[in-house]
Amino acid sequence: MDVVSINLSLLDWLIIFCYIGLMIGIGLYIFKKVPGFDNFFSAGRAVTAPLLVATLVSTFYGLDTLFGTAEIGFMEGIVALVAYSIPFYIMFGIMAFLAPKIRDRNPNARTMIDILGDTYGKGTRLFSAVTSFFYSTNTMEMMGMGFVFSLILGIPFEWGVILGAAIALIYTALGGLLADILTDFVQFFLMVITLGIATLIAWNSVGGASGVWSGLALFNRGDPSAYFHPLGGYLTLGLIIVYSITSLAALADPAFFQRIFASASGKEIRKGFLIGIPLWLAYDICIVLMGMAAAASVGLGIIPEPHADQSLLAVMGHFLPSGLIGLFIAGVMAASMSTADSYFLVGGGNLVYDIYRPVFRPKIEEKKLTRYVKYGIIISAAVSIGLVFVFGRIMGVWVFQATLLINSVLFPMYMALFYRGRKTKLAGLLSTGFGLIATVVYYILISTLGYFSTEYGTYMLDLNLFGTPFTIWQEYAVFFIFPIGVILWFIGNWVSKEGRGVSKERRAK
Amino acid sequence: MIGWDILAYVGAIAGIVAPLFVLYLYLKEVTKRFRGMGKEAKKE
């Protein structure tokens, strides 16, 4: 397998430098225009639908989606779209329905941790903020940026990681959420439009669907029909459920919640999600088909066989002309930075706004709070970079982060948002605390005692219970831990005497 | 095979056109805001 190489012309370099310059320029411009913490952290709660569409789409889709989905398209075909992406569209649809209610019922909230902390107290606030912080560490994006920068600049991977993070960090720390959203707006156009144009060119260059079919037959050394089968010819309903369980994290994504509370109204955020769904779909269609076109190109002898996760870059590097390849690389950087910056901000907010402020300085001045959140953003970026160096290539890091969020935060948060009955501190503490600790312990056990299955692309552990052998997957953590967290919430509510005898109307007040 | 070609073209064209629609919505909104500001300035 060959490592991809891309030759950039002067025009390509010019486009890439213009893109980086524009991002930093926006950060500097906003830096002078955002007085007060509310403007810095919640963009003045005035973000309307077009900006919301751009920031939601570009934030949730990063390099893990771009390279990861293309990788599945390269190896397995259209199943990447049907079985892996559709569960996320269902979650986005649910968010379009729930987000306006969340926004309008909590006009003063800034983060989802506010909801949990206000309902269940400081202990739950702490557990959920720690969960949100770990979810927001950008290990995958950092790795992707390191790879892209090392590819185009010829620098070591580690320097690529630091360079990419530094650019995203500069404009996020300078301008906060508004800079984040405005840069996302530019990045959204770059990443989606360039991929659309590139797909048209590359798909035609391989010879359309019939060319892809012939190429896949040669690549696969046989019948390529499994590439065009919606379930890849191997997925069962059980496997789809296991693989798609992490999509539940979209219902508790802290960057989504920050944007819900920053939206101008419930109507605007609903439009944001609804217009976003077809865009996410179009983006996925292009990536998956480009992964398949890359495999077909290898079969037809047009390109040498790349590593599967570099298939998209390999096919684009070969087919796109000068100028467009620069735009495409800028689009790849945009996909990465638009995700990294948003989660740097969420992580910084978790450290300072959600943990430091309520525990140590409840009456902190706005100016100081803004400054401290900027320090938090730098710490969040440093932790993300550090994790890359400590762990190297982490298989399944997204599955761990998503599982952590689902097990610890999802249920207590939605009970806090929509359940009108009694909600006690003990209930929140038990369910978030257990979800966080049990998930970490589960993953430590699976990754130290288990093994990585290349067949299923996940960590597994073989066990023997009363003479019956069986295998547990890392994805099963949700099936074990989430229901126990739910039960603990009810037990905590039942055991605690807090709020007993108070009428529903008074509680609602 | 034609169905896959249609899917590729629909995905790619949607990827080009849909962001332009979002840009149109944004420009419409900005224009409306500026017009509103102009009217207010005239009143004053």
Interface residues (C-beta under 8 A of the other chain):
Chain A: T48 A49 P50 L51 V53 A54 F185 F188 F189 V192 I193 L195 G196 I197 T199 L200 W203 G208 A209 S210 V212 W213 F228 I275 P278 L279 L281 A282 Y283 I285 C286 L289
Chain B: M1 I2 G3 W4 D5 L7 A8 Y9 V10 G11 A12 I13 A14 G15 I16 A18 P19 L20 V22 L23 L25 Y26 E29
